[in-house]
């Protein structure tokens, strides 16, 4: 009976820990904030990305007019820098694309509409590993010994 109770307590602890981790990770970022994904309005996506810290499990959302834009993930900085979309890793075209950042490292996104990438419609996202966040919280100190209690052993 005691073993079942210990298993239930352990399971409860694991569920609580998973819920805590779930609330600590998985932030959602709209690329370009209120402007969204566009080549209009002079959005500085480099500045936007550098103002955020991305972790594995976070979600980036591209909102755009699908008649004029798309989202192309490219593999390398070279392809990103030179707006080369000939070998995409992934192509998104719904107008409202949510992408989970599933690994640490560099992610490169551009728009493949003619001239848009060259006009600055591209973003480089650097993703940190979940462990680089450090501890979720400090351990809570245990209760202090009561001054009225003796800590000396009592003889029998």
Secondary structure as GFF3:
##gff-version 3
##sequence-region A 1 156
A	DSSP	alpha_helix	2	24	.	.	.	ID=ss1
A	DSSP	beta_strand	28	30	.	.	.	ID=ss2
A	DSSP	three_ten_helix	33	35	.	.	.	ID=ss3
A	DSSP	alpha_helix	45	50	.	.	.	ID=ss4
A	DSSP	beta_strand	54	55	.	.	.	ID=ss5
A	DSSP	beta_strand	59	63	.	.	.	ID=ss6
A	DSSP	beta_strand	71	74	.	.	.	ID=ss7
A	DSSP	alpha_helix	77	81	.	.	.	ID=ss8
A	DSSP	beta_strand	90	92	.	.	.	ID=ss9
A	DSSP	beta_strand	96	100	.	.	.	ID=ss10
A	DSSP	beta_strand	105	110	.	.	.	ID=ss11
A	DSSP	beta_strand	122	128	.	.	.	ID=ss12
A	DSSP	three_ten_helix	130	133	.	.	.	ID=ss13
###
